[in-house]
């Protein structure tokens, strides 16, 4: 089947605790009449810890223990990747953060530069780091992936991603034989997956200053999505969401018709846009499995995305989902047009990650030292419809949900618009 990232879900119960009674889902956004019952015209001031449910990976006693380990690994990974960029990325292949294995794995083609060896030596005092030989560098794989992306729209290829260990590329397509034939000129090893079908994916009655994870509608086209994170752009606050949810000049409203603002920036290739509305550095969440217990959390910074990272999502239709782990980074997906540099992630128990209507909603990393705070990791872009599961949350029927998802990492917003995060 053709891989097409599923439309991000775009609506959720709001800070005003309104309730949605129905929704109709179209290809890339939600449309149709929304019934909203406003209950409270003021902001809900409650903040609560976000607590993932289910078994904790890696034998950790609690999710907080795992997140503490993850935070140490990501901090070290950021320093190593930044140093690799300063060294011209020659030989650098990728990084895997594996908190469940208490290890950071750095993949490098050839000998590591002395400066990298020195840095890793210093970091090993706090973080277990393994340096592993790689067959190809990240630069080599990026060049080969670019070859593939140029033929994706005409070949049935649905995604292409470099393997973090430098071993080659992973390519998804409708048919294994046809996909391999389409990439026969690629000079690195190729792993072909079939049956992956990405497709674009939309709280309900928010008010200014706008929070992330709330429902918004495109008053110009009629579609609906979720708000992401408040950002600084040009000296004012704006709201980040998914690029496929609208275009420059479209007007964004909440489901009651209150105007949020006009879309002023849009990048479909990176699937990010900005709404010119006064926004605050908080995002909506809820107790896992219980959307009636809704609260908001302050955003305290941003997080890079590495293979192995554990994240949560917050969409206006699904609510909060956790126990979601990054599987690939730098993924190009084909949704009828190409979206570059996305992140592929999977809910570890194959329960719902996101669904239609959650598009543009926050992808967040819980702060280990205070689980009522979050870091911005990115915004929901698509779901793999071949991994569909029953929808849960605020709207449970009339839409498609999945355990495998794709999101636009924070770096896409920075590279597209030069934004910075608004802190809560």
DAZI-V201452 format. One record per residue. RES is the residue in one small letter. PSI is psi in whole degrees, 0 to 359 (* if undefined). NEAR is the number of other C-alpha atoms within 8 Angstrom. Layout:
<<RES;PSI;NEAR> <RES;PSI;NEAR>>
This chain:
<<x;152;9> <x;131;12> <x;124;20> <x;111;18> <x;132;19> <x;144;18> <x;133;19> <x;140;24> <x;146;24> <x;5;25> <x;153;19> <x;159;18> <x;143;17> <x;179;14> <x;337;17> <x;5;16> <x;41;13> <x;160;15> <x;132;11> <x;133;13> <x;345;8> <x;161;8> <x;144;12> <x;132;10> <x;131;12> <x;194;7> <x;307;8> <x;359;14> <x;168;20> <x;144;17> <x;175;11> <x;175;7> <x;133;7> <x;128;9> <x;118;8> <x;134;12> <x;100;7> <x;131;10> <x;336;7> <x;120;8> <x;358;7> <x;161;6> <x;141;8> <x;118;8> <x;358;6> <x;140;6> <x;141;8> <x;154;8> <x;144;8> <x;122;11> <x;101;8> <x;153;9> <x;168;7> <x;176;4> <x;140;4> <x;127;10> <x;158;7> <x;12;7> <x;11;6> <x;148;10> <x;323;6> <x;162;7> <x;328;10> <x;321;9> <x;317;10> <x;316;13> <x;327;13> <x;315;10> <x;316;10> <x;318;13> <x;320;10> <x;317;10> <x;316;14> <x;322;11> <x;316;8> <x;319;10> <x;320;11> <x;319;9> <x;321;8> <x;316;11> <x;323;8> <x;319;8> <x;324;9> <x;319;12> <x;320;8> <x;333;7> <x;14;7> <x;12;6> <x;20;10> <x;117;8> <x;336;12> <x;129;12> <x;318;16> <x;175;13> <x;139;13> <x;122;12> <x;119;15> <x;76;13> <x;328;14> <x;342;10> <x;5;6> <x;47;8> <x;142;13> <x;124;15> <x;121;12> <x;124;12> <x;130;15> <x;134;16> <x;123;14> <x;196;7> <x;139;6> <x;141;9> <x;156;6> <x;321;6> <x;323;6> <x;318;11> <x;318;9> <x;316;8> <x;313;9> <x;322;10> <x;319;8> <x;317;7> <x;333;10> <x;343;9> <x;340;7> <x;334;6> <x;130;11> <x;120;9> <x;131;11> <x;131;8> <x;121;8> <x;137;8> <x;140;8> <x;149;13> <x;324;8> <x;153;12> <x;164;15> <x;324;13> <x;316;10> <x;316;8> <x;324;14> <x;321;9> <x;318;8> <x;322;11> <x;325;12> <x;323;8> <x;315;9> <x;317;11> <x;331;11> <x;342;7> <x;6;9> <x;319;12> <x;338;12> <x;0;6> <x;354;9> <x;4;11> <x;132;16> <x;336;18> <x;156;13> <x;137;15> <x;143;13> <x;143;16> <x;134;11> <x;339;13> <x;5;10> <x;11;17> <x;340;10> <x;209;13> <x;150;14> <x;124;12> <x;136;14> <x;147;15> <x;171;18> <x;327;15> <x;129;8> <x;315;10> <x;314;6> <x;322;9> <x;315;16> <x;323;9> <x;322;7> <x;337;9> <x;27;8> <x;340;6> <x;358;5> <x;134;10> <x;9;5> <x;160;8> <x;143;8> <x;128;9> <x;122;8> <x;129;11> <x;141;10> <x;164;10> <x;3;11> <x;124;17> <x;78;15> <x;144;19> <x;145;16> <x;141;18> <x;*;22> <x;*;23> <x;204;18> <x;327;20> <x;71;17> <x;177;13> <x;159;11> <x;147;9> <x;134;8> <x;143;13> <x;163;18> <x;156;16> <x;10;19> <x;163;21> <x;138;21> <x;153;15> <x;148;13> <x;104;14> <x;341;10> <x;319;7> <x;343;7> <x;354;10> <x;166;11> <x;150;17> <x;188;23> <x;147;24> <x;152;17> <x;269;17> <x;147;18> <x;136;17> <x;157;14> <x;131;12> <x;118;11> <x;30;4> <x;1;5> <x;163;7> <x;140;14> <x;172;14> <x;128;17> <x;139;15> <x;193;18> <x;136;17> <x;329;14> <x;357;10> <x;351;14> <x;186;11> <x;162;11> <x;132;9> <x;340;7> <x;151;12> <x;131;12> <x;134;15> <x;167;14> <x;172;15> <x;346;12> <x;354;7> <x;356;6> <x;129;8> <x;128;8> <x;311;14> <x;184;10> <x;144;12> <x;119;16> <x;337;10> <x;145;10> <x;129;13> <x;99;10> <x;322;10> <x;333;7> <x;359;14> <x;52;14> <x;148;17> <x;166;17> <x;133;12> <x;129;15> <x;77;12> <x;143;13> <x;120;12> <x;156;13> <x;155;12> <x;56;15> <x;156;14> <x;147;14> <x;143;16> <x;176;13> <x;163;14> <x;133;11> <x;124;12> <x;3;6> <x;90;8> <x;349;11> <x;340;5> <x;85;7> <x;146;10> <x;183;13> <x;157;14> <x;142;14> <x;143;12> <x;126;14> <x;5;9> <x;194;9> <x;161;9> <x;137;9> <x;163;10> <x;123;10> <x;153;12> <x;131;13> <x;346;11> <x;139;11> <x;128;11> <x;168;14> <x;159;13> <x;157;15> <x;105;16> <x;156;23> <x;334;23> <x;318;18> <x;329;18> <x;205;14> <x;131;12> <x;141;14> <x;193;12> <x;40;12> <x;126;13> <x;137;13> <x;131;16> <x;326;10> <x;151;14> <x;165;15> <x;34;10> <x;129;14> <x;126;13> <x;151;15> <x;110;16> <x;30;13> <x;338;6> <x;171;6> <x;136;11> <x;127;13> <x;157;10> <x;46;12> <x;173;15> <x;129;15> <x;130;13> <x;157;13> <x;139;13> <x;125;14> <x;331;8> <x;10;5> <x;34;9> <x;180;9> <x;132;14> <x;300;15> <x;175;18> <x;178;20> <x;138;22> <x;343;21> <x;0;23> <x;134;23> <x;349;22> <x;164;25> <x;140;18> <x;122;14> <x;153;13> <x;127;12> <x;136;14> <x;121;12> <x;326;10> <x;344;6> <x;97;8> <x;6;12> <x;6;12> <x;154;12> <x;157;14> <x;145;13> <x;119;14> <x;334;15> <x;194;13> <x;144;16> <x;136;20> <x;308;18> <x;165;17> <x;155;23> <x;106;19> <x;347;15> <x;351;9> <x;34;9> <x;144;10> <x;163;11> <x;139;9> <x;140;14> <x;171;9> <x;220;11> <x;327;13> <x;117;13> <x;355;9> <x;163;5> <x;16;8> <x;170;10> <x;136;11> <x;162;15> <x;160;19> <x;347;16> <x;136;13> <x;169;18> <x;142;14> <x;156;14> <x;117;16> <x;163;14> <x;325;13> <x;334;9> <x;320;12> <x;321;14> <x;313;10> <x;329;7> <x;317;9> <x;351;8> <x;34;8> <x;167;9> <x;157;8> <x;144;11> <x;124;12> <x;148;10> <x;*;9>>
